[in-house]
Amino acid sequence: MKKKWAGLLGTLLLAACGAPDPAAPGVGEELPGVARAPITDTISAAYDSTLKAFKCDGLTWNCDPYKYLDGRGQVITEYYAPSTLGGTCLDGELGSYMDDEWISKVRVFTEDQTPLTQGRPASIEVTVQMPVTPQANFLDLYASSSVTSPSWTLLTTLTPTGAARSLQTLKATFTVPAGSKVQAVRAALRRGGTASPCTLGGYDDRDDLVFTPAPPYVSGAKATSVASGSMHSLALRADGTLWGWGDNYSSQLGAGASMYVSTLPVQATLLSGVKSVHATSDSSLALRTDGTVWAWGGNSTGVLGNGTTTTSANPVQVSGLTSVTALAAGRSHVLALRSDGTVWAWGDNSRGQLGDGTRINRTRPVRVGTLTGVTALAAGRNHSLVLRNDGTVWTWGDNSMGCLGNGTTIASSVPIKVAAMTGVTSIAASDSFSLAIRGTRELWGWGFGPLGDALGSHHPTPARTYLWSTGTFSVFAGPAHAVALERTQGTAWSWGDFNFQPNCTSPTVNYGALPAPISGLTGVSGVSIGERYAQVFLLDGTVWGWGDGVIYQKGTDQGGTGNCAPLKVALP
């Protein structure tokens, strides 16, 4: 049934609540070193007239000037000579162009295409021009963790060899030093003599390259909130810093637009006072303690809520929205609960998922009907749910596979009450189904998908699908799997595709119809589910996850593999 269910679900979702997004990964024990196909998130270094050297602004795995530093002697000189920090170390002036040696190019990069990061390996690659007559040349490589007061550490000395008048590329690895956010490497080519950051030989040549590595990583940092988009993840640390990893094509990591993907967590934004983080398919949101909402990333449907459809790499405030106490992010729409119990929505409205009686996308928040007394929100792919203080559930949006639970397949652009659902304490929305906890331990489901019963069948109206013997549960849903959290003991249960089950052999084919406990996890405090993976954070602040591992959003060294059992993410 495993493969049959996965294939059937994928087919039906096309007709149900929209086509599923590409696969997204799980998580792993270590921060990465993930090999991946070449990406274009290279930064071309530009000459910085203040530093007097080439510099890459922003995070990147490859800092490359793309400008050759050619020049020798006084006739054909290097254009930006001396291209050393502060211009304090002059090149030798002897020799002639093409007949004598010089440095042609310097770049800094990571072999695994993860961001340049303090405390992690990187490579220096230097291209040198060979002289017409062999000389006793040496290439000294240095690093400095400061560019304002550089202190050069000799990394290694290489010996150029090659044909006369040819270009030769030499490479060495080093560990990016811990220090300031802006660092530098120096390539020093000398003819004889002794290694020194600034030799005085008449044929000697030096060039510096400035880059901005990510902060160092420290295992065990505590998380207080996690969020999972289609292909990116976010974590809020206890110190108030926000971190993101995975896809950054729409700048959804909040770390700038210079790189298209980050397999390592990078500091996402300097927003302060963040209470919780949330993610749509390609954008990110933060709810601040002052009740305002801020967003960044993709914005084609207006999901940033600032009155535009323009992507933003920096956080922008959602227009006119204050006193917000909770958020729920769907694929391309967002719900907000205000302290007065009203619900507001913005973004994609193609299936009526904003609940304002139209199917017009909204770039600013609009109120959802006349709902009041709302206590909880859930946003699926193209439908929405709310829980009121009287224990009733209301829903709206797409209904192709019975997502709304009213026995029809007719969409609704206004909230409708889910019949026979009272005493509800927790709700969840997915691509093509909805879940609820009635009382403390009754699981109810409707729509099509992993509803928690033995058949995994289609229920057009709510049906009780599972009953725990004891405990107090909350429920969370992804496109093809779900997780329940027992809050008194902090244990988690999962079912559906891409979940951990006792007999799991591969997360890409594993399927479990009934909820099963996730062994080894206790003290679970929160849950976030992405396309084909799930993450939890514990009371001790650690983050764990499991599932498929294809889109590098797992922040681990497992590459495109998945994991059945939960693995720990070492946050910065």
C-alpha positions as CSV (number, residue, x, y, z in Angstrom):
1,M,0.0,0.0,0.0
2,K,3.0,2.3,0.6
3,K,3.8,3.1,-3.0
4,K,0.2,2.8,-4.1
5,W,-0.9,5.4,-1.6
6,A,1.9,7.8,-2.4
7,G,1.2,7.6,-6.1
8,L,-2.6,7.8,-5.7
9,L,-2.3,10.8,-3.3
10,G,0.0,12.6,-5.7
11,T,-2.4,12.1,-8.6
12,L,-5.5,13.1,-6.6
13,L,-3.8,16.2,-5.2
14,L,-3.5,17.6,-8.7
15,A,-7.3,17.7,-8.8
16,A,-7.8,18.4,-5.2
17,C,-6.1,21.3,-3.5
18,G,-3.4,21.9,-6.2
19,A,-0.3,20.3,-7.4
20,P,2.2,19.4,-4.7
21,D,5.5,21.3,-4.5
22,P,8.9,19.7,-5.2
23,A,10.3,17.4,-2.6
24,A,11.9,18.8,0.5
25,P,14.2,17.1,2.9
26,G,14.5,16.0,6.5
27,V,17.2,16.9,8.9
28,G,20.4,15.4,10.3
29,E,22.9,15.2,13.1
30,E,25.7,17.5,12.0
31,L,25.7,20.8,10.3
32,P,26.6,20.2,6.7
33,G,29.2,19.9,4.1
34,V,26.7,18.9,1.5
35,A,27.8,18.2,-2.1
36,R,25.3,19.4,-4.6
37,A,24.9,20.3,-8.2
38,P,26.7,23.6,-9.2
39,I,24.7,26.7,-8.3
40,T,25.0,30.2,-9.4
41,D,25.2,31.9,-6.0
42,T,28.7,33.2,-6.6
43,I,29.5,36.8,-5.7
44,S,31.7,38.7,-8.1
45,A,34.1,40.7,-6.0
46,A,34.3,44.4,-6.7
47,Y,37.1,46.8,-5.9
48,D,36.5,48.6,-2.6
49,S,38.1,52.0,-2.8
50,T,38.1,52.3,1.0
51,L,39.8,49.0,1.7
52,K,41.9,49.2,-1.4
53,A,41.2,45.6,-2.2
54,F,38.6,43.4,-4.0
55,K,35.7,42.5,-1.7
56,C,32.6,40.2,-1.8
57,D,29.6,41.7,0.0
58,G,27.2,39.2,1.3
59,L,27.2,35.4,2.0
60,T,28.5,33.2,-0.7
61,W,30.2,29.9,-1.2
62,N,32.4,31.4,-3.9
63,C,34.0,34.8,-3.7
64,D,35.5,35.4,-7.2
65,P,36.8,38.7,-8.5
66,Y,36.4,37.7,-12.2
67,K,38.9,40.5,-12.8
68,Y,42.4,39.5,-13.5
69,L,45.1,41.3,-11.5
70,D,47.5,41.3,-14.4
71,G,50.4,43.7,-14.5
72,R,54.2,43.7,-14.1
73,G,56.7,46.4,-14.0
74,Q,56.2,50.1,-14.7
75,V,55.0,49.9,-18.3
76,I,52.0,47.6,-17.9
77,T,51.0,48.0,-14.3
78,E,48.2,46.3,-12.4
79,Y,45.2,48.6,-12.7
80,Y,44.2,48.5,-9.0
81,A,47.8,48.2,-7.7
82,P,48.7,47.4,-5.0
83,S,45.3,45.8,-4.2
84,T,46.3,45.2,-0.6
85,L,44.4,46.3,2.5
86,G,44.9,50.0,2.9
87,G,47.3,50.0,0.0
88,T,50.1,49.6,2.5
89,C,52.1,46.9,0.8
90,L,53.4,47.9,-2.6
91,D,54.2,45.5,-5.4
92,G,57.8,45.3,-6.8
93,E,58.4,47.4,-9.9
94,L,61.0,45.3,-11.7
95,G,60.4,43.1,-14.6
96,S,58.3,43.3,-17.7
97,Y,54.8,42.1,-18.7
98,M,54.6,38.5,-19.9
99,D,58.3,37.9,-19.2
100,D,58.2,37.9,-15.5
101,E,55.9,36.5,-12.8
102,W,52.8,38.0,-11.2
103,I,49.5,37.1,-9.5
104,S,46.7,36.9,-12.0
105,K,43.7,36.0,-9.8
106,V,42.7,35.1,-6.3
107,R,39.4,33.5,-5.2
108,V,38.1,31.9,-1.9
109,F,35.4,29.2,-2.0
110,T,34.1,26.0,-0.3
111,E,34.5,22.7,-2.1
112,D,31.0,21.5,-1.0
113,Q,29.4,24.8,-2.0
114,T,28.2,25.6,1.5
115,P,28.5,29.2,2.6
116,L,31.9,30.5,3.7
117,T,31.6,30.2,7.4
118,Q,33.8,31.0,10.4
119,G,35.4,27.9,11.8
120,R,34.7,25.7,8.7
121,P,37.0,24.6,5.8
122,A,37.5,26.8,2.7
123,S,39.9,26.9,-0.2
124,I,42.1,29.6,-1.6
125,E,42.8,29.4,-5.3
126,V,45.5,31.6,-6.9
127,T,46.4,31.8,-10.6
128,V,50.0,33.0,-11.3
129,Q,51.8,33.9,-14.5
130,M,55.0,31.9,-15.0
131,P,58.1,33.8,-16.0
132,V,59.9,33.2,-19.3
133,T,63.0,32.1,-17.4
134,P,62.5,29.7,-14.4
135,Q,62.9,31.4,-11.1
136,A,62.9,30.4,-7.4
137,N,59.3,31.5,-6.9
138,F,57.2,30.9,-3.8
139,L,53.5,31.6,-3.2
140,D,52.7,32.4,0.5
141,L,49.1,32.3,1.5
142,Y,47.8,34.3,4.5
143,A,44.5,34.9,6.3
144,S,43.4,37.7,8.6
145,S,40.2,37.7,10.7
146,S,40.2,41.6,10.6
147,V,40.4,44.0,7.7
148,T,40.6,47.2,9.7
149,S,43.6,46.0,11.7
150,P,44.9,43.0,9.8
151,S,47.1,40.4,11.5
152,W,48.3,38.0,8.9
153,T,48.6,34.3,9.7
154,L,50.7,32.2,7.3
155,L,48.6,29.3,6.1
156,T,51.1,27.6,3.7
157,T,53.7,28.2,1.1
158,L,53.3,26.7,-2.4
159,T,55.8,26.4,-5.2
160,P,54.6,27.4,-8.7
161,T,55.9,25.2,-11.6
162,G,54.9,25.2,-15.2
163,A,55.8,26.2,-18.7
164,A,57.2,29.6,-19.5
165,R,54.6,32.3,-19.9
166,S,51.8,30.0,-18.8
167,L,49.1,30.5,-16.2
168,Q,49.2,28.0,-13.3
169,T,46.5,27.6,-10.7
170,L,47.5,26.6,-7.2
171,K,45.2,25.8,-4.3
172,A,45.3,25.3,-0.6
173,T,42.7,24.6,2.1
174,F,42.3,26.4,5.4
175,T,39.9,26.9,8.2
176,V,38.2,30.3,8.1
177,P,39.2,32.0,11.4
178,A,36.7,33.1,14.0
179,G,36.6,36.8,14.3
180,S,34.9,39.8,12.6
181,K,32.2,39.5,10.0
182,V,34.6,40.8,7.3
183,Q,37.9,38.9,6.7
184,A,40.6,38.7,4.1
185,V,43.2,36.4,2.5
186,R,46.4,37.4,1.0
187,A,48.4,35.8,-1.8
188,A,52.0,36.8,-1.7
189,L,54.3,35.8,-4.7
190,R,58.0,36.2,-4.0
191,R,61.2,35.5,-5.9
192,G,63.4,33.9,-3.3
193,G,63.7,35.4,0.1
194,T,61.8,34.5,3.3
195,A,58.0,34.4,3.8
196,S,56.5,37.6,5.0
197,P,53.2,39.3,4.5
198,C,55.0,42.2,2.8
199,T,58.3,41.3,1.3
200,L,60.4,44.0,-0.4
201,G,61.7,42.1,-3.5
202,G,61.6,43.9,-6.8
203,Y,59.7,41.1,-8.5
204,D,57.3,40.4,-5.6
205,D,53.5,40.7,-6.0
206,R,50.7,40.7,-3.5
207,D,46.9,40.8,-3.7
208,D,44.2,40.6,-1.0
209,L,40.6,39.4,-1.3
210,V,38.0,40.4,1.3
211,F,35.0,38.3,2.0
212,T,32.1,38.1,4.6
213,P,31.8,34.6,6.2
214,A,28.8,33.5,8.1
215,P,29.1,33.4,11.9
216,P,30.6,30.3,13.6
217,Y,28.4,27.4,14.5
218,V,27.9,26.2,18.1
219,S,26.1,23.0,18.8
220,G,23.3,23.0,21.4
221,A,21.9,26.5,20.8
222,K,18.3,26.6,22.0
223,A,15.4,27.1,19.7
224,T,12.0,28.4,20.7
225,S,10.2,28.3,17.4
226,V,10.7,26.5,14.1
227,A,9.0,26.9,10.7
228,S,9.1,24.8,7.5
229,G,8.4,26.1,4.0
230,S,8.4,24.1,0.8
231,M,12.1,24.1,0.5
232,H,13.4,26.2,3.4
233,S,13.5,26.1,7.2
234,L,13.6,28.7,9.9
235,A,14.5,28.6,13.6
236,L,14.2,31.2,16.3
237,R,16.8,30.9,19.0
238,A,16.3,31.7,22.7
239,D,18.7,34.7,22.3
240,G,16.3,36.3,19.8
241,T,18.3,35.6,16.7
242,L,16.6,34.1,13.6
243,W,18.3,31.5,11.4
244,G,17.3,30.0,8.1
245,W,18.6,27.3,5.7
246,G,17.5,25.7,2.4
247,D,16.2,27.3,-0.7
248,N,16.9,31.1,-1.0
249,Y,15.8,31.6,-4.6
250,S,13.2,34.2,-3.5
251,S,15.4,35.6,-0.7
252,Q,13.2,33.8,1.8
253,L,16.1,33.2,4.2
254,G,16.4,36.9,4.9
255,A,20.1,36.7,4.5
256,G,20.3,38.7,1.3
257,A,19.8,37.8,-2.3
258,S,23.4,36.8,-3.1
259,M,23.0,33.0,-2.8
260,Y,20.3,30.7,-4.1
261,V,20.6,28.0,-1.5
262,S,22.2,27.5,1.8
263,T,22.8,24.0,3.2
264,L,24.0,25.6,6.4
265,P,21.9,27.8,8.7
266,V,22.6,31.5,8.2
267,Q,21.5,34.4,10.3
268,A,18.2,35.4,8.6
269,T,17.5,38.9,9.8
270,L,18.3,41.4,12.5
271,L,14.7,41.7,13.6
272,S,14.4,42.0,17.3
273,G,11.6,41.0,19.7
274,V,10.5,38.1,17.5
275,K,7.9,35.8,19.2
276,S,7.5,33.1,16.5
277,V,8.5,32.3,12.9
278,H,6.3,31.0,10.1
279,A,6.9,30.0,6.4
280,T,4.9,29.9,3.2
281,S,6.2,28.0,0.2
282,D,8.8,30.7,-0.6
283,S,8.5,33.4,2.0
284,S,9.0,33.9,5.7
285,L,7.2,35.7,8.4
286,A,7.9,36.8,12.0
287,L,5.4,37.7,14.6
288,R,6.9,40.2,17.0
289,T,6.1,40.6,20.7
290,D,4.6,44.1,19.9
291,G,1.9,42.4,17.8
292,T,3.2,43.4,14.4
293,V,4.0,41.0,11.6
294,W,7.0,41.2,9.3
295,A,7.6,39.3,6.1
296,W,10.3,38.7,3.5
297,G,10.9,36.5,0.4
298,G,8.7,35.7,-2.6
299,N,5.6,37.9,-3.1
300,S,4.0,37.0,-6.4
301,T,0.6,36.7,-4.7
302,G,1.0,39.5,-2.2
303,V,1.9,37.2,0.7
304,L,4.2,39.8,2.2
305,G,1.2,42.0,2.9
306,N,2.8,45.3,2.2
307,G,0.6,46.3,-0.8
308,T,3.0,45.1,-3.5
309,T,3.9,41.9,-5.3
310,T,7.6,42.7,-5.2
311,T,10.0,40.2,-3.7
312,S,11.9,41.5,-0.7
313,A,15.2,40.2,0.7
314,N,14.7,42.4,3.8
315,P,11.8,42.2,6.3
316,V,8.8,44.5,5.5
317,Q,6.0,45.2,7.9
318,V,2.6,43.8,7.0
319,S,0.4,46.8,6.4
320,G,-2.1,48.0,9.0
321,L,-2.0,44.9,11.2
322,T,-1.5,45.3,14.9
323,S,-2.3,43.4,18.1
324,V,-1.7,40.0,16.4
325,T,-1.4,37.0,18.7
326,A,-1.0,34.2,16.3
327,L,-0.2,33.4,12.6
328,A,-0.8,30.5,10.3
329,A,1.0,30.3,6.9
330,G,-0.4,28.2,4.0
331,R,1.3,27.6,0.7
332,S,0.8,31.2,-0.6
333,H,-1.6,32.8,1.9
334,V,-1.4,33.9,5.6
335,L,-3.9,34.1,8.4
336,A,-3.6,36.3,11.4
337,L,-5.5,36.3,14.7
338,R,-5.9,39.6,16.5
339,S,-6.3,40.0,20.3
340,D,-10.0,40.9,19.7
341,G,-10.7,37.4,18.3
342,T,-11.0,38.5,14.6
343,V,-9.2,36.9,11.8
344,W,-7.4,38.6,8.9
345,A,-5.9,37.2,5.7
346,W,-3.8,38.1,2.7
347,G,-2.0,36.6,-0.3
348,D,-3.3,34.0,-2.7
349,N,-7.1,33.9,-3.0
350,S,-7.6,31.8,-6.1
351,R,-9.7,29.2,-4.2
352,G,-11.4,31.6,-1.8
353,Q,-8.9,30.7,1.0
354,L,-8.9,34.3,2.3
355,G,-12.6,34.0,3.3
356,D,-13.5,37.5,2.2
357,G,-16.2,36.5,-0.2
358,T,-14.0,36.9,-3.3
359,R,-11.3,35.2,-5.3
360,I,-9.2,38.2,-5.6
361,N,-5.6,38.1,-4.3
362,R,-5.0,40.5,-1.5
363,T,-1.7,42.3,-1.0
364,R,-2.9,43.8,2.3
365,P,-4.8,42.1,5.1
366,V,-8.5,41.8,4.8
367,R,-10.9,40.6,7.5
368,V,-12.3,37.1,7.2
369,G,-16.0,37.4,7.3
370,T,-17.6,38.3,10.6
371,L,-15.8,35.7,12.6
372,T,-15.2,36.5,16.3
373,G,-14.1,34.5,19.3
374,V,-11.4,32.7,17.3
375,T,-8.7,31.0,19.4
376,A,-6.6,29.0,16.8
377,L,-5.8,29.1,13.1
378,A,-4.7,26.5,10.5
379,A,-3.8,27.2,6.9
380,G,-3.5,24.5,4.2
381,R,-2.5,24.6,0.6
382,N,-5.6,26.3,-0.6
383,H,-8.1,26.2,2.4
384,S,-8.2,27.6,5.9
385,L,-9.6,26.6,9.3
386,V,-10.2,28.3,12.5
387,L,-11.2,27.1,16.0
388,R,-13.6,29.3,18.0
389,N,-13.8,29.6,21.8
390,D,-17.0,27.5,21.8
391,G,-15.1,24.5,20.4
392,T,-16.6,24.7,16.9
393,V,-14.6,24.6,13.7
394,W,-15.1,26.9,10.7
395,T,-13.5,26.5,7.3
396,W,-13.3,28.0,3.8
397,G,-11.4,27.8,0.5
398,D,-10.8,24.8,-1.8
399,N,-13.0,21.8,-1.4
400,S,-12.1,19.5,-4.3
401,M,-11.5,16.5,-2.1
402,G,-13.7,17.4,0.8
403,C,-11.2,19.7,2.6
404,L,-14.1,21.6,4.1
405,G,-15.9,18.6,5.6
406,N,-19.4,19.6,4.5
407,G,-20.1,16.6,2.3
408,T,-19.6,18.4,-1.0
409,T,-16.8,19.3,-3.3
410,I,-17.9,22.9,-3.8
411,A,-15.4,25.6,-2.7
412,S,-16.5,28.4,-0.4
413,S,-15.0,31.9,-0.2
414,V,-16.7,32.6,3.1
415,P,-16.4,30.7,6.4
416,I,-18.8,27.8,6.9
417,K,-19.3,25.8,10.1
418,V,-18.1,22.2,10.1
419,A,-21.1,20.2,11.1
420,A,-21.0,18.0,14.2
421,M,-17.6,19.2,15.3
422,T,-17.8,20.5,18.9
423,G,-15.5,20.3,21.8
424,V,-12.5,20.7,19.5
425,T,-9.2,21.7,21.1
426,S,-6.7,21.6,18.1
427,I,-6.9,21.8,14.3
428,A,-4.6,21.3,11.3
429,A,-4.9,21.9,7.6
430,S,-3.1,20.1,4.8
431,D,-3.2,20.0,1.0
432,S,-6.3,17.9,0.7
433,F,-7.5,17.1,4.2
434,S,-8.1,18.5,7.6
435,L,-7.6,17.2,11.1
436,A,-8.9,18.0,14.5
437,I,-8.5,16.8,18.1
438,R,-11.8,16.5,19.9
439,G,-11.6,16.7,23.6
440,T,-8.1,15.6,24.6
441,R,-7.4,12.4,22.6
442,E,-9.9,11.9,19.8
443,L,-8.5,12.3,16.3
444,W,-11.0,13.4,13.6
445,G,-10.3,13.9,9.9
446,W,-12.0,14.8,6.7
447,G,-10.9,15.1,3.0
448,F,-8.5,12.8,1.4
449,G,-5.1,11.8,2.8
450,P,-3.5,10.2,5.9
451,L,-6.4,10.8,8.3
452,G,-5.1,8.4,10.9
453,D,-7.4,5.4,10.3
454,A,-6.5,2.0,8.9
455,L,-7.8,2.7,5.4
456,G,-6.4,6.1,4.8
457,S,-9.7,6.7,3.0
458,H,-11.6,9.6,1.7
459,H,-14.0,11.1,4.3
460,P,-16.2,13.9,2.8
461,T,-17.5,14.7,6.4
462,P,-15.7,14.5,9.7
463,A,-15.0,11.0,11.0
464,R,-13.3,9.8,14.1
465,T,-10.2,8.0,12.9
466,Y,-8.1,7.3,16.0
467,L,-8.4,7.3,19.8
468,W,-5.5,7.4,22.1
469,S,-5.9,5.6,25.4
470,T,-4.6,8.5,27.4
471,G,-3.0,11.9,27.1
472,T,-3.7,15.5,25.8
473,F,-3.0,15.9,22.1
474,S,-2.4,18.7,19.5
475,V,-2.3,17.9,15.8
476,F,-0.1,19.1,12.9
477,A,-0.4,18.3,9.2
478,G,1.8,18.3,6.1
479,P,0.9,17.5,2.5
480,A,1.0,13.7,2.9
481,H,1.8,13.1,6.6
482,A,0.8,14.3,10.1
483,V,2.1,14.5,13.6
484,A,0.3,14.6,16.9
485,L,2.0,16.0,20.1
486,E,1.1,14.7,23.5
487,R,1.6,17.7,25.6
488,T,1.8,16.3,29.1
489,Q,4.6,13.9,28.4
490,G,6.1,15.7,25.4
491,T,5.9,12.6,23.1
492,A,5.2,12.7,19.3
493,W,3.3,10.4,17.1
494,S,3.3,10.3,13.3
495,W,1.5,8.7,10.3
496,G,1.3,9.0,6.6
497,D,4.1,9.2,4.1
498,F,7.7,10.4,4.9
499,N,7.2,9.7,8.6
500,F,9.1,7.6,11.1
501,Q,7.5,4.2,11.8
502,P,9.1,1.3,13.7
503,N,9.6,-0.7,10.5
504,C,10.8,2.2,8.4
505,T,13.5,1.3,5.8
506,S,13.4,4.3,3.6
507,P,11.6,7.6,4.3
508,T,10.8,8.1,0.6
509,V,8.7,4.9,0.5
510,N,7.6,4.5,4.1
511,Y,3.9,4.8,4.9
512,G,2.1,4.2,8.1
513,A,-1.7,4.5,8.2
514,L,-2.1,4.6,12.0
515,P,-0.4,7.0,14.4
516,A,2.8,5.5,15.8
517,P,5.0,6.9,18.6
518,I,8.3,8.3,17.5
519,S,10.8,6.5,19.7
520,G,13.7,8.4,21.3
521,L,11.9,11.8,21.5
522,T,10.7,13.2,24.8
523,G,10.1,16.7,25.9
524,V,8.7,17.8,22.5
525,S,7.5,21.3,22.7
526,G,6.6,22.3,19.1
527,V,6.2,20.8,15.6
528,S,6.6,22.1,12.1
529,I,6.0,20.1,8.9
530,G,7.3,20.8,5.4
531,E,6.6,19.2,2.1
532,R,8.2,15.8,2.9
533,Y,9.8,16.2,6.2
534,A,9.0,17.2,9.8
535,Q,10.8,19.1,12.5
536,V,10.3,19.3,16.3
537,F,11.9,21.3,19.0
538,L,12.2,20.1,22.5
539,L,11.9,21.7,25.9
540,D,15.7,21.8,26.0
541,G,15.8,23.9,22.8
542,T,17.2,21.3,20.5
543,V,15.7,20.7,17.1
544,W,15.2,17.3,15.6
545,G,13.8,16.1,12.3
546,W,13.1,13.3,9.9
547,G,11.9,12.6,6.3
548,D,13.1,12.9,2.8
549,G,16.2,14.8,2.0
550,V,16.2,16.2,-1.6
551,I,16.2,20.0,-1.5
552,Y,19.0,20.6,1.0
553,Q,16.7,22.3,3.5
554,K,17.7,19.9,6.2
555,G,20.8,21.8,7.3
556,T,22.9,18.6,7.5
557,D,25.7,16.7,5.9
558,Q,23.5,14.0,4.5
559,G,23.0,15.6,1.1
560,G,20.1,14.2,-0.8
561,T,19.5,11.3,1.5
562,G,16.6,11.0,3.9
563,N,16.3,9.6,7.4
564,C,13.7,7.5,9.1
565,A,14.6,8.2,12.7
566,P,14.8,11.8,14.1
567,L,18.2,13.3,13.9
568,K,19.5,16.4,15.7
569,V,20.2,19.7,14.0
570,A,23.1,21.6,15.5
571,L,21.9,25.2,15.3
572,P,24.4,28.0,15.3
